[in-house]
Amino acid sequence: MVGIMKPIRLIKITSSQDVNGRWTETESAAYNVWASLLKTGSSRVVQNGQTSISNTIQFKMYAKGFDISVNWRLVWAGRQYTVSGIDRIDEKLFNVLITATANGKS
């Protein structure tokens, strides 16, 4: 069953080193697509001695003409999500299932 479709933005992130040797991230491509969302839950994450809540969402979408990898980020409802998993699926309306975690950036 297909849930409510939501507009999301896919952004491809490219890392490169500047003249001072620092790594910088730039957006090299962006696409607006529609996806069906499934919230899979929240968990607590401890990083650098701080506890934060991690929100994980699965995005089902049809991706044609571009190859999604973990170097992509998703933006939905003003929040940015980091791709943590990509599964190819064979459904009538969808061909990709992306698992992503909110990273706190908007």
LUMMARLO-942269 format. One record per atom (N, C-alpha, C, O, CB): atom name; x, y, z; residue number from 1; residue in three letters. Coordinates in Angstrom, 2 decimals. Glycine has a CB too. Example, Ala and Ser with C-alpha at 12.3 -4.5 7.8 and 13.67 -1.06 7.14 Angstrom:
atomo, c1, c2, c3, num, residuo
N, 13.19, -5.69, 7.80, 1, ALA;
CA, 12.30, -4.50, 7.80, 1, ALA;
C, 13.20, -3.30, 7.80, 1, ALA;
O, 14.24, -3.32, 8.46, 1, ALA;
CB, 11.31, -4.47, 9.05, 1, ALA;
N, 12.85, -2.25, 7.08, 2, SER;
CA, 13.67, -1.06, 7.14, 2, SER;
C, 12.90, 0.03, 7.87, 2, SER;
O, 13.41, 1.14, 8.04, 2, SER;
CB, 14.08, -0.60, 5.72, 2, SER;
END
This chain:
atomo, c1, c2, c3, num, residuo
N, 0.83, -1.18, 0.00, 1, MET;
CA, 0.00, 0.00, 0.00, 1, MET;
C, 0.88, 1.25, 0.00, 1, MET;
O, 1.86, 1.31, 0.74, 1, MET;
CB, -0.95, 0.00, 1.21, 1, MET;
N, 0.56, 2.21, -0.80, 2, VAL;
CA, 1.32, 3.44, -0.92, 2, VAL;
C, 0.79, 4.46, 0.07, 2, VAL;
O, -0.41, 4.73, 0.11, 2, VAL;
CB, 1.26, 3.99, -2.36, 2, VAL;
N, 1.70, 5.02, 0.86, 3, GLY;
CA, 1.32, 6.07, 1.80, 3, GLY;
C, 1.22, 7.40, 1.08, 3, GLY;
O, 1.21, 7.47, -0.15, 3, GLY;
CB, 2.32, 6.16, 2.96, 3, GLY;
N, 1.15, 8.43, 1.85, 4, ILE;
CA, 1.08, 9.77, 1.28, 4, ILE;
C, 2.45, 10.14, 0.73, 4, ILE;
O, 3.46, 9.99, 1.41, 4, ILE;
CB, 0.60, 10.81, 2.34, 4, ILE;
N, 2.46, 10.62, -0.49, 5, MET;
CA, 3.71, 11.01, -1.14, 5, MET;
C, 4.10, 12.41, -0.68, 5, MET;
O, 3.26, 13.31, -0.61, 5, MET;
CB, 3.58, 10.95, -2.68, 5, MET;
N, 5.39, 12.59, -0.37, 6, LYS;
CA, 5.92, 13.87, 0.09, 6, LYS;
C, 7.03, 14.32, -0.84, 6, LYS;
O, 7.78, 13.49, -1.36, 6, LYS;
CB, 6.43, 13.76, 1.54, 6, LYS;
N, 7.15, 15.63, -1.05, 7, PRO;
CA, 8.27, 16.11, -1.87, 7, PRO;
C, 9.56, 16.13, -1.05, 7, PRO;
O, 9.57, 16.62, 0.08, 7, PRO;
CB, 7.97, 17.53, -2.43, 7, PRO;
N, 10.62, 15.59, -1.61, 8, ILE;
CA, 11.93, 15.65, -0.96, 8, ILE;
C, 12.95, 16.14, -1.96, 8, ILE;
O, 12.72, 16.12, -3.17, 8, ILE;
CB, 12.33, 14.26, -0.39, 8, ILE;
N, 14.08, 16.59, -1.46, 9, ARG;
CA, 15.18, 17.06, -2.31, 9, ARG;
C, 16.38, 16.17, -2.05, 9, ARG;
O, 16.79, 15.98, -0.91, 9, ARG;
CB, 15.52, 18.58, -2.02, 9, ARG;
N, 16.94, 15.63, -3.11, 10, LEU;
CA, 18.15, 14.82, -3.05, 10, LEU;
C, 19.33, 15.71, -3.43, 10, LEU;
O, 19.29, 16.38, -4.46, 10, LEU;
CB, 18.06, 13.57, -3.98, 10, LEU;
N, 20.37, 15.70, -2.61, 11, ILE;
CA, 21.54, 16.53, -2.87, 11, ILE;
C, 22.78, 15.64, -2.87, 11, ILE;
O, 23.05, 14.95, -1.89, 11, ILE;
CB, 21.67, 17.68, -1.82, 11, ILE;
N, 23.53, 15.67, -3.97, 12, LYS;
CA, 24.77, 14.90, -4.06, 12, LYS;
C, 25.90, 15.75, -3.49, 12, LYS;
O, 26.09, 16.90, -3.89, 12, LYS;
CB, 25.08, 14.48, -5.53, 12, LYS;
N, 26.64, 15.18, -2.53, 13, ILE;
CA, 27.73, 15.87, -1.86, 13, ILE;
C, 29.07, 15.35, -2.40, 13, ILE;
O, 29.30, 14.14, -2.44, 13, ILE;
CB, 27.64, 15.69, -0.31, 13, ILE;
N, 29.93, 16.27, -2.79, 14, THR;
CA, 31.27, 15.93, -3.27, 14, THR;
C, 32.28, 16.53, -2.31, 14, THR;
O, 32.20, 17.70, -1.96, 14, THR;
CB, 31.50, 16.46, -4.73, 14, THR;
N, 33.24, 15.73, -1.88, 15, SER;
CA, 34.30, 16.20, -0.99, 15, SER;
C, 35.57, 16.45, -1.79, 15, SER;
O, 35.94, 15.66, -2.66, 15, SER;
CB, 34.56, 15.18, 0.15, 15, SER;
N, 36.23, 17.55, -1.48, 16, SER;
CA, 37.49, 17.87, -2.14, 16, SER;
C, 38.38, 18.63, -1.17, 16, SER;
O, 37.90, 19.22, -0.19, 16, SER;
CB, 37.26, 18.69, -3.43, 16, SER;
N, 39.67, 18.61, -1.45, 17, GLN;
CA, 40.62, 19.30, -0.59, 17, GLN;
C, 40.92, 20.68, -1.17, 17, GLN;
O, 41.16, 20.82, -2.37, 17, GLN;
CB, 41.92, 18.47, -0.43, 17, GLN;
N, 40.90, 21.71, -0.30, 18, ASP;
CA, 41.23, 23.05, -0.78, 18, ASP;
C, 42.75, 23.24, -0.76, 18, ASP;
O, 43.48, 22.31, -0.41, 18, ASP;
CB, 40.52, 24.12, 0.09, 18, ASP;
N, 43.23, 24.43, -1.13, 19, VAL;
CA, 44.66, 24.68, -1.24, 19, VAL;
C, 45.38, 24.60, 0.11, 19, VAL;
O, 46.59, 24.42, 0.15, 19, VAL;
CB, 44.89, 26.05, -1.85, 19, VAL;
N, 44.64, 24.73, 1.20, 20, ASN;
CA, 45.24, 24.63, 2.54, 20, ASN;
C, 45.19, 23.21, 3.10, 20, ASN;
O, 45.62, 22.98, 4.23, 20, ASN;
CB, 44.53, 25.57, 3.49, 20, ASN;
N, 44.68, 22.26, 2.34, 21, GLY;
CA, 44.62, 20.87, 2.76, 21, GLY;
C, 43.38, 20.50, 3.54, 21, GLY;
O, 43.25, 19.36, 3.99, 21, GLY;
CB, 45.79, 20.57, 3.58, 21, GLY;
N, 42.45, 21.44, 3.72, 22, ARG;
CA, 41.20, 21.14, 4.44, 22, ARG;
C, 40.20, 20.51, 3.49, 22, ARG;
O, 40.12, 20.88, 2.31, 22, ARG;
CB, 40.61, 22.43, 5.09, 22, ARG;
N, 39.43, 19.57, 4.01, 23, TRP;
CA, 38.39, 18.92, 3.22, 23, TRP;
C, 37.13, 19.77, 3.26, 23, TRP;
O, 36.70, 20.19, 4.33, 23, TRP;
CB, 38.11, 17.48, 3.74, 23, TRP;
N, 36.56, 20.01, 2.11, 24, THR;
CA, 35.31, 20.78, 2.03, 24, THR;
C, 34.28, 19.96, 1.27, 24, THR;
O, 34.61, 19.16, 0.40, 24, THR;
CB, 35.55, 22.15, 1.35, 24, THR;
N, 33.02, 20.19, 1.62, 25, GLU;
CA, 31.92, 19.52, 0.94, 25, GLU;
C, 31.18, 20.53, 0.08, 25, GLU;
O, 30.89, 21.64, 0.52, 25, GLU;
CB, 30.96, 18.84, 1.96, 25, GLU;
N, 30.86, 20.13, -1.14, 26, THR;
CA, 30.09, 20.99, -2.03, 26, THR;
C, 28.94, 20.17, -2.63, 26, THR;
O, 29.03, 18.95, -2.76, 26, THR;
CB, 30.99, 21.60, -3.16, 26, THR;
N, 27.87, 20.87, -2.97, 27, GLU;
CA, 26.75, 20.22, -3.65, 27, GLU;
C, 27.06, 20.16, -5.13, 27, GLU;
O, 27.31, 21.19, -5.76, 27, GLU;
CB, 25.39, 20.97, -3.38, 27, GLU;
N, 27.05, 18.95, -5.69, 28, SER;
CA, 27.37, 18.82, -7.11, 28, SER;
C, 26.15, 18.52, -7.98, 28, SER;
O, 26.21, 18.66, -9.20, 28, SER;
CB, 28.39, 17.74, -7.30, 28, SER;
N, 25.04, 18.11, -7.36, 29, ALA;
CA, 23.81, 17.86, -8.10, 29, ALA;
C, 22.65, 17.87, -7.12, 29, ALA;
O, 22.83, 17.59, -5.94, 29, ALA;
CB, 23.87, 16.50, -8.88, 29, ALA;
N, 21.47, 18.20, -7.61, 30, ALA;
CA, 20.28, 18.19, -6.76, 30, ALA;
C, 19.07, 17.84, -7.61, 30, ALA;
O, 18.95, 18.26, -8.76, 30, ALA;
CB, 20.08, 19.57, -6.06, 30, ALA;
N, 18.18, 17.06, -7.02, 31, TYR;
CA, 16.95, 16.64, -7.69, 31, TYR;
C, 15.78, 16.76, -6.73, 31, TYR;
O, 15.92, 16.49, -5.54, 31, TYR;
CB, 17.07, 15.19, -8.22, 31, TYR;
N, 14.64, 17.17, -7.23, 32, ASN;
CA, 13.40, 17.17, -6.47, 32, ASN;
C, 12.60, 15.94, -6.89, 32, ASN;
O, 12.33, 15.75, -8.07, 32, ASN;
CB, 12.57, 18.50, -6.70, 32, ASN;
N, 12.23, 15.10, -5.92, 33, VAL;
CA, 11.48, 13.88, -6.21, 33, VAL;
C, 10.35, 13.74, -5.19, 33, VAL;
O, 10.31, 14.45, -4.19, 33, VAL;
CB, 12.41, 12.63, -6.19, 33, VAL;
N, 9.46, 12.81, -5.47, 34, TRP;
CA, 8.38, 12.47, -4.54, 34, TRP;
C, 8.71, 11.12, -3.93, 34, TRP;
O, 9.22, 10.23, -4.61, 34, TRP;
CB, 6.98, 12.44, -5.27, 34, TRP;
N, 8.42, 10.97, -2.64, 35, ALA;
CA, 8.72, 9.73, -1.95, 35, ALA;
C, 7.63, 9.40, -0.94, 35, ALA;
O, 6.95, 10.28, -0.42, 35, ALA;
CB, 10.09, 9.82, -1.24, 35, ALA;
N, 7.48, 8.11, -0.68, 36, SER;
CA, 6.61, 7.63, 0.38, 36, SER;
C, 7.50, 7.42, 1.60, 36, SER;
O, 8.57, 6.81, 1.49, 36, SER;
CB, 5.85, 6.31, -0.03, 36, SER;
N, 7.08, 7.93, 2.77, 37, LEU;
CA, 7.92, 7.90, 3.96, 37, LEU;
C, 7.39, 6.92, 4.99, 37, LEU;
O, 6.19, 6.73, 5.13, 37, LEU;
CB, 8.02, 9.27, 4.56, 37, LEU;
N, 8.32, 6.31, 5.70, 38, LEU;
CA, 8.00, 5.40, 6.79, 38, LEU;
C, 8.96, 5.69, 7.93, 38, LEU;
O, 10.16, 5.43, 7.81, 38, LEU;
CB, 8.07, 3.91, 6.33, 38, LEU;
N, 8.44, 6.22, 9.03, 39, LYS;
CA, 9.28, 6.47, 10.21, 39, LYS;
C, 9.55, 5.13, 10.87, 39, LYS;
O, 8.62, 4.39, 11.20, 39, LYS;
CB, 8.61, 7.49, 11.21, 39, LYS;
N, 10.82, 4.84, 11.08, 40, THR;
CA, 11.17, 3.54, 11.65, 40, THR;
C, 11.50, 3.63, 13.13, 40, THR;
O, 11.74, 2.61, 13.77, 40, THR;
CB, 12.35, 2.95, 10.91, 40, THR;
N, 11.51, 4.83, 13.69, 41, GLY;
CA, 11.72, 4.97, 15.12, 41, GLY;
C, 12.88, 5.88, 15.46, 41, GLY;
O, 13.55, 6.43, 14.58, 41, GLY;
CB, 11.95, 3.64, 15.73, 41, GLY;
N, 13.10, 6.02, 16.74, 42, SER;
CA, 14.17, 6.87, 17.24, 42, SER;
C, 15.07, 6.04, 18.14, 42, SER;
O, 14.66, 5.02, 18.69, 42, SER;
CB, 13.61, 8.09, 18.00, 42, SER;
N, 16.30, 6.50, 18.28, 43, SER;
CA, 17.23, 5.85, 19.18, 43, SER;
C, 18.15, 6.89, 19.79, 43, SER;
O, 18.28, 8.00, 19.27, 43, SER;
CB, 18.04, 4.76, 18.45, 43, SER;
N, 18.76, 6.53, 20.87, 44, ARG;
CA, 19.71, 7.45, 21.51, 44, ARG;
C, 21.10, 7.15, 20.99, 44, ARG;
O, 21.50, 6.00, 20.86, 44, ARG;
CB, 19.67, 7.33, 23.05, 44, ARG;
N, 21.84, 8.23, 20.69, 45, VAL;
CA, 23.20, 8.11, 20.19, 45, VAL;
C, 24.10, 8.95, 21.07, 45, VAL;
O, 23.76, 10.08, 21.42, 45, VAL;
CB, 23.29, 8.56, 18.69, 45, VAL;
N, 25.27, 8.39, 21.44, 46, VAL;
CA, 26.24, 9.14, 22.24, 46, VAL;
C, 27.43, 9.45, 21.35, 46, VAL;
O, 28.10, 8.55, 20.85, 46, VAL;
CB, 26.68, 8.34, 23.51, 46, VAL;
N, 27.69, 10.75, 21.16, 47, GLN;
CA, 28.84, 11.20, 20.38, 47, GLN;
C, 29.56, 12.28, 21.16, 47, GLN;
O, 28.95, 13.25, 21.60, 47, GLN;
CB, 28.41, 11.72, 18.97, 47, GLN;
N, 30.85, 12.11, 21.34, 48, ASN;
CA, 31.69, 13.07, 22.05, 48, ASN;
C, 31.12, 13.39, 23.43, 48, ASN;
O, 31.14, 14.54, 23.86, 48, ASN;
CB, 31.83, 14.36, 21.23, 48, ASN;
N, 30.61, 12.39, 24.12, 49, GLY;
CA, 30.09, 12.58, 25.46, 49, GLY;
C, 28.71, 13.20, 25.53, 49, GLY;
O, 28.21, 13.45, 26.63, 49, GLY;
CB, 31.02, 13.42, 26.21, 49, GLY;
N, 28.09, 13.46, 24.39, 50, GLN;
CA, 26.74, 14.04, 24.37, 50, GLN;
C, 25.74, 13.01, 23.88, 50, GLN;
O, 26.00, 12.28, 22.93, 50, GLN;
CB, 26.70, 15.30, 23.48, 50, GLN;
N, 24.60, 12.98, 24.53, 51, THR;
CA, 23.53, 12.08, 24.12, 51, THR;
C, 22.55, 12.85, 23.27, 51, THR;
O, 22.09, 13.92, 23.66, 51, THR;
CB, 22.83, 11.44, 25.34, 51, THR;
N, 22.21, 12.29, 22.11, 52, SER;
CA, 21.21, 12.92, 21.25, 52, SER;
C, 20.28, 11.84, 20.72, 52, SER;
O, 20.60, 10.65, 20.74, 52, SER;
CB, 21.88, 13.70, 20.08, 52, SER;
N, 19.13, 12.27, 20.25, 53, ILE;
CA, 18.15, 11.33, 19.70, 53, ILE;
C, 18.31, 11.29, 18.18, 53, ILE;
O, 18.35, 12.33, 17.52, 53, ILE;
CB, 16.69, 11.74, 20.10, 53, ILE;
N, 18.39, 10.09, 17.65, 54, SER;
CA, 18.55, 9.89, 16.23, 54, SER;
C, 17.21, 9.46, 15.63, 54, SER;
O, 16.64, 8.46, 16.05, 54, SER;
CB, 19.65, 8.83, 15.94, 54, SER;
N, 16.71, 10.21, 14.66, 55, ASN;
CA, 15.46, 9.87, 13.99, 55, ASN;
C, 15.78, 9.21, 12.65, 55, ASN;
O, 16.47, 9.79, 11.81, 55, ASN;
CB, 14.57, 11.14, 13.78, 55, ASN;
N, 15.27, 8.01, 12.45, 56, THR;
CA, 15.50, 7.28, 11.20, 56, THR;
C, 14.20, 7.18, 10.42, 56, THR;
O, 13.15, 6.86, 10.96, 56, THR;
CB, 16.08, 5.87, 11.49, 56, THR;
N, 14.31, 7.47, 9.13, 57, ILE;
CA, 13.15, 7.41, 8.23, 57, ILE;
C, 13.55, 6.64, 6.99, 57, ILE;
O, 14.68, 6.75, 6.51, 57, ILE;
CB, 12.64, 8.85, 7.86, 57, ILE;
N, 12.61, 5.85, 6.46, 58, GLN;
CA, 12.83, 5.17, 5.19, 58, GLN;
C, 12.05, 5.92, 4.12, 58, GLN;
O, 10.87, 6.23, 4.29, 58, GLN;
CB, 12.40, 3.67, 5.27, 58, GLN;
N, 12.71, 6.19, 3.01, 59, PHE;
CA, 12.13, 6.89, 1.88, 59, PHE;
C, 12.04, 5.91, 0.71, 59, PHE;
O, 13.06, 5.40, 0.25, 59, PHE;
CB, 12.97, 8.16, 1.49, 59, PHE;
N, 10.81, 5.66, 0.23, 60, LYS;
CA, 10.63, 4.84, -0.98, 60, LYS;
C, 10.42, 5.80, -2.14, 60, LYS;
O, 9.55, 6.67, -2.09, 60, LYS;
CB, 9.41, 3.84, -0.84, 60, LYS;
N, 11.21, 5.64, -3.20, 61, MET;
CA, 11.08, 6.55, -4.33, 61, MET;
C, 11.46, 5.84, -5.62, 61, MET;
O, 12.00, 4.74, -5.63, 61, MET;
CB, 11.95, 7.79, -4.14, 61, MET;
N, 11.15, 6.52, -6.71, 62, TYR;
CA, 11.55, 6.04, -8.02, 62, TYR;
C, 12.68, 6.94, -8.50, 62, TYR;
O, 12.47, 8.12, -8.78, 62, TYR;
CB, 10.35, 6.03, -9.03, 62, TYR;
N, 13.88, 6.39, -8.59, 63, ALA;
CA, 15.05, 7.15, -9.02, 63, ALA;
C, 15.44, 6.71, -10.42, 63, ALA;
O, 15.83, 5.56, -10.64, 63, ALA;
CB, 16.24, 6.95, -8.03, 63, ALA;
N, 15.32, 7.61, -11.37, 64, LYS;
CA, 15.67, 7.31, -12.75, 64, LYS;
C, 16.59, 8.41, -13.26, 64, LYS;
O, 16.30, 9.59, -13.11, 64, LYS;
CB, 14.39, 7.18, -13.65, 64, LYS;
N, 17.70, 8.01, -13.85, 65, GLY;
CA, 18.62, 8.98, -14.42, 65, GLY;
C, 19.73, 9.41, -13.49, 65, GLY;
O, 20.60, 10.18, -13.89, 65, GLY;
CB, 17.86, 10.17, -14.85, 65, GLY;
N, 19.74, 8.93, -12.26, 66, PHE;
CA, 20.83, 9.23, -11.35, 66, PHE;
C, 21.01, 8.06, -10.39, 66, PHE;
O, 20.05, 7.36, -10.06, 66, PHE;
CB, 20.57, 10.54, -10.57, 66, PHE;
N, 22.24, 7.86, -9.95, 67, ASP;
CA, 22.58, 6.75, -9.07, 67, ASP;
C, 22.80, 7.27, -7.66, 67, ASP;
O, 23.72, 8.05, -7.43, 67, ASP;
CB, 23.83, 6.01, -9.58, 67, ASP;
N, 21.99, 6.85, -6.72, 68, ILE;
CA, 22.07, 7.32, -5.34, 68, ILE;
C, 23.08, 6.47, -4.58, 68, ILE;
O, 23.10, 5.25, -4.70, 68, ILE;
CB, 20.68, 7.27, -4.65, 68, ILE;
N, 23.92, 7.14, -3.78, 69, SER;
CA, 24.88, 6.45, -2.92, 69, SER;
C, 24.88, 7.13, -1.56, 69, SER;
O, 24.08, 8.04, -1.32, 69, SER;
CB, 26.31, 6.46, -3.55, 69, SER;
N, 25.77, 6.70, -0.67, 70, VAL;
CA, 25.83, 7.31, 0.66, 70, VAL;
C, 26.41, 8.72, 0.61, 70, VAL;
O, 26.45, 9.41, 1.64, 70, VAL;
CB, 26.67, 6.44, 1.59, 70, VAL;
N, 26.87, 9.17, -0.54, 71, ASN;
CA, 27.37, 10.54, -0.70, 71, ASN;
C, 26.23, 11.54, -0.94, 71, ASN;
O, 26.49, 12.71, -1.22, 71, ASN;
CB, 28.36, 10.60, -1.86, 71, ASN;
N, 25.00, 11.09, -0.83, 72, TRP;
CA, 23.85, 11.96, -1.03, 72, TRP;
C, 23.23, 12.31, 0.31, 72, TRP;
O, 23.38, 11.58, 1.29, 72, TRP;
CB, 22.80, 11.29, -1.94, 72, TRP;
N, 22.55, 13.44, 0.35, 73, ARG;
CA, 21.75, 13.83, 1.52, 73, ARG;
C, 20.34, 14.09, 1.04, 73, ARG;
O, 20.12, 14.43, -0.13, 73, ARG;
CB, 22.36, 15.09, 2.24, 73, ARG;
N, 19.39, 13.94, 1.95, 74, LEU;
CA, 17.99, 14.20, 1.64, 74, LEU;
C, 17.52, 15.35, 2.50, 74, LEU;
O, 17.92, 15.48, 3.65, 74, LEU;
CB, 17.12, 12.94, 1.86, 74, LEU;
N, 16.67, 16.19, 1.93, 75, VAL;
CA, 16.06, 17.27, 2.70, 75, VAL;
C, 14.56, 17.08, 2.61, 75, VAL;
O, 13.97, 17.01, 1.53, 75, VAL;
CB, 16.49, 18.68, 2.16, 75, VAL;
N, 13.95, 16.99, 3.79, 76, TRP;
CA, 12.50, 16.85, 3.88, 76, TRP;
C, 12.03, 17.62, 5.09, 76, TRP;
O, 12.60, 17.51, 6.17, 76, TRP;
CB, 12.07, 15.35, 3.98, 76, TRP;
N, 10.99, 18.42, 4.92, 77, ALA;
CA, 10.36, 19.20, 5.99, 77, ALA;
C, 11.38, 20.07, 6.73, 77, ALA;
O, 11.30, 20.22, 7.95, 77, ALA;
CB, 9.65, 18.27, 6.98, 77, ALA;
N, 12.32, 20.62, 6.00, 78, GLY;
CA, 13.30, 21.53, 6.58, 78, GLY;
C, 14.45, 20.87, 7.32, 78, GLY;
O, 15.30, 21.56, 7.87, 78, GLY;
CB, 12.61, 22.43, 7.50, 78, GLY;
N, 14.50, 19.55, 7.33, 79, ARG;
CA, 15.60, 18.83, 8.00, 79, ARG;
C, 16.42, 18.09, 6.98, 79, ARG;
O, 15.92, 17.63, 5.96, 79, ARG;
CB, 15.05, 17.84, 9.07, 79, ARG;
N, 17.70, 17.99, 7.27, 80, GLN;
CA, 18.61, 17.28, 6.39, 80, GLN;
C, 18.88, 15.89, 6.96, 80, GLN;
O, 19.09, 15.73, 8.16, 80, GLN;
CB, 19.94, 18.07, 6.21, 80, GLN;
N, 18.88, 14.88, 6.09, 81, TYR;
CA, 19.07, 13.50, 6.48, 81, TYR;
C, 20.29, 12.92, 5.76, 81, TYR;
O, 20.49, 13.18, 4.58, 81, TYR;
CB, 17.80, 12.66, 6.18, 81, TYR;
N, 21.08, 12.15, 6.48, 82, THR;
CA, 22.24, 11.48, 5.92, 82, THR;
C, 21.84, 10.06, 5.55, 82, THR;
O, 21.22, 9.35, 6.34, 82, THR;
CB, 23.44, 11.48, 6.92, 82, THR;
N, 22.19, 9.64, 4.35, 83, VAL;
CA, 21.86, 8.30, 3.86, 83, VAL;
C, 22.70, 7.27, 4.61, 83, VAL;
O, 23.93, 7.38, 4.65, 83, VAL;
CB, 22.09, 8.19, 2.32, 83, VAL;
N, 22.04, 6.28, 5.19, 84, SER;
CA, 22.76, 5.21, 5.89, 84, SER;
C, 22.57, 3.85, 5.23, 84, SER;
O, 23.30, 2.91, 5.54, 84, SER;
CB, 22.30, 5.15, 7.34, 84, SER;
N, 21.61, 3.74, 4.33, 85, GLY;
CA, 21.40, 2.47, 3.63, 85, GLY;
C, 20.58, 2.66, 2.37, 85, GLY;
O, 19.66, 3.49, 2.32, 85, GLY;
CB, 20.73, 1.47, 4.54, 85, GLY;
N, 20.92, 1.87, 1.35, 86, ILE;
CA, 20.20, 1.93, 0.07, 86, ILE;
C, 19.89, 0.51, -0.36, 86, ILE;
O, 20.79, -0.33, -0.45, 86, ILE;
CB, 21.04, 2.68, -1.03, 86, ILE;
N, 18.63, 0.24, -0.62, 87, ASP;
CA, 18.21, -1.07, -1.10, 87, ASP;
C, 17.45, -0.90, -2.41, 87, ASP;
O, 16.57, -0.04, -2.51, 87, ASP;
CB, 17.34, -1.80, -0.04, 87, ASP;
N, 17.79, -1.70, -3.39, 88, ARG;
CA, 17.05, -1.72, -4.65, 88, ARG;
C, 15.83, -2.61, -4.46, 88, ARG;
O, 15.95, -3.73, -3.97, 88, ARG;
CB, 17.94, -2.23, -5.83, 88, ARG;
N, 14.67, -2.10, -4.83, 89, ILE;
CA, 13.43, -2.87, -4.71, 89, ILE;
C, 12.75, -2.91, -6.06, 89, ILE;
O, 13.00, -2.08, -6.92, 89, ILE;
CB, 12.50, -2.26, -3.64, 89, ILE;
N, 11.91, -3.87, -6.22, 90, ASP;
CA, 11.22, -4.05, -7.50, 90, ASP;
C, 9.72, -3.98, -7.24, 90, ASP;
O, 9.04, -5.00, -7.14, 90, ASP;
CB, 11.60, -5.41, -8.17, 90, ASP;
N, 9.22, -2.75, -7.14, 91, GLU;
CA, 7.80, -2.52, -6.96, 91, GLU;
C, 7.29, -1.73, -8.15, 91, GLU;
O, 8.07, -1.18, -8.93, 91, GLU;
CB, 7.50, -1.79, -5.62, 91, GLU;
N, 5.99, -1.68, -8.27, 92, LYS;
CA, 5.39, -1.00, -9.41, 92, LYS;
C, 5.72, 0.50, -9.44, 92, LYS;
O, 6.01, 1.05, -10.50, 92, LYS;
CB, 3.89, -1.19, -9.39, 92, LYS;
N, 5.67, 1.16, -8.28, 93, LEU;
CA, 5.89, 2.60, -8.23, 93, LEU;
C, 7.27, 3.01, -7.73, 93, LEU;
O, 7.66, 4.17, -7.90, 93, LEU;
CB, 4.87, 3.23, -7.36, 93, LEU;
N, 8.03, 2.09, -7.12, 94, PHE;
CA, 9.29, 2.44, -6.51, 94, PHE;
C, 10.39, 1.49, -6.95, 94, PHE;
O, 10.14, 0.32, -7.24, 94, PHE;
CB, 9.17, 2.44, -4.99, 94, PHE;
N, 11.64, 2.01, -7.00, 95, ASN;
CA, 12.76, 1.12, -7.28, 95, ASN;
C, 13.90, 1.28, -6.28, 95, ASN;
O, 14.91, 0.57, -6.37, 95, ASN;
CB, 13.28, 1.38, -8.68, 95, ASN;
N, 13.76, 2.21, -5.31, 96, VAL;
CA, 14.80, 2.43, -4.31, 96, VAL;
C, 14.17, 2.64, -2.94, 96, VAL;
O, 13.17, 3.35, -2.81, 96, VAL;
CB, 15.69, 3.65, -4.69, 96, VAL;
N, 14.76, 2.01, -1.92, 97, LEU;
CA, 14.38, 2.22, -0.52, 97, LEU;
C, 15.61, 2.77, 0.19, 97, LEU;
O, 16.61, 2.07, 0.34, 97, LEU;
CB, 13.85, 0.88, 0.16, 97, LEU;
N, 15.53, 4.02, 0.63, 98, ILE;
CA, 16.66, 4.68, 1.29, 98, ILE;
C, 16.36, 4.81, 2.77, 98, ILE;
O, 15.30, 5.30, 3.16, 98, ILE;
CB, 16.94, 6.08, 0.66, 98, ILE;
N, 17.29, 4.36, 3.59, 99, THR;
CA, 17.21, 4.56, 5.03, 99, THR;
C, 18.13, 5.73, 5.36, 99, THR;
O, 19.30, 5.74, 4.99, 99, THR;
CB, 17.62, 3.26, 5.84, 99, THR;
N, 17.58, 6.73, 6.05, 100, ALA;
CA, 18.35, 7.93, 6.34, 100, ALA;
C, 18.10, 8.39, 7.78, 100, ALA;
O, 17.04, 8.14, 8.36, 100, ALA;
CB, 17.99, 9.06, 5.35, 100, ALA;
N, 19.10, 9.07, 8.33, 101, THR;
CA, 19.05, 9.53, 9.71, 101, THR;
C, 19.18, 11.04, 9.74, 101, THR;
O, 20.03, 11.62, 9.06, 101, THR;
CB, 20.16, 8.89, 10.56, 101, THR;
N, 18.32, 11.69, 10.53, 102, ALA;
CA, 18.38, 13.14, 10.66, 102, ALA;
C, 19.69, 13.52, 11.31, 102, ALA;
O, 20.08, 12.95, 12.32, 102, ALA;
CB, 17.19, 13.68, 11.48, 102, ALA;
N, 20.37, 14.51, 10.72, 103, ASN;
CA, 21.67, 14.89, 11.28, 103, ASN;
C, 21.64, 16.25, 11.96, 103, ASN;
O, 22.70, 16.78, 12.29, 103, ASN;
CB, 22.70, 14.89, 10.19, 103, ASN;
N, 20.47, 16.82, 12.17, 104, GLY;
CA, 20.37, 18.06, 12.93, 104, GLY;
C, 20.61, 19.32, 12.14, 104, GLY;
O, 20.38, 20.42, 12.65, 104, GLY;
CB, 21.33, 18.02, 14.04, 104, GLY;
N, 21.07, 19.20, 10.89, 105, LYS;
CA, 21.27, 20.39, 10.08, 105, LYS;
C, 20.00, 20.69, 9.30, 105, LYS;
O, 19.28, 19.77, 8.91, 105, LYS;
CB, 22.47, 20.22, 9.13, 105, LYS;
N, 19.73, 21.96, 9.08, 106, SER;
CA, 18.56, 22.29, 8.27, 106, SER;
C, 18.94, 23.23, 7.17, 106, SER;
O, 18.09, 23.64, 6.38, 106, SER;
CB, 17.46, 22.91, 9.12, 106, SER;
END
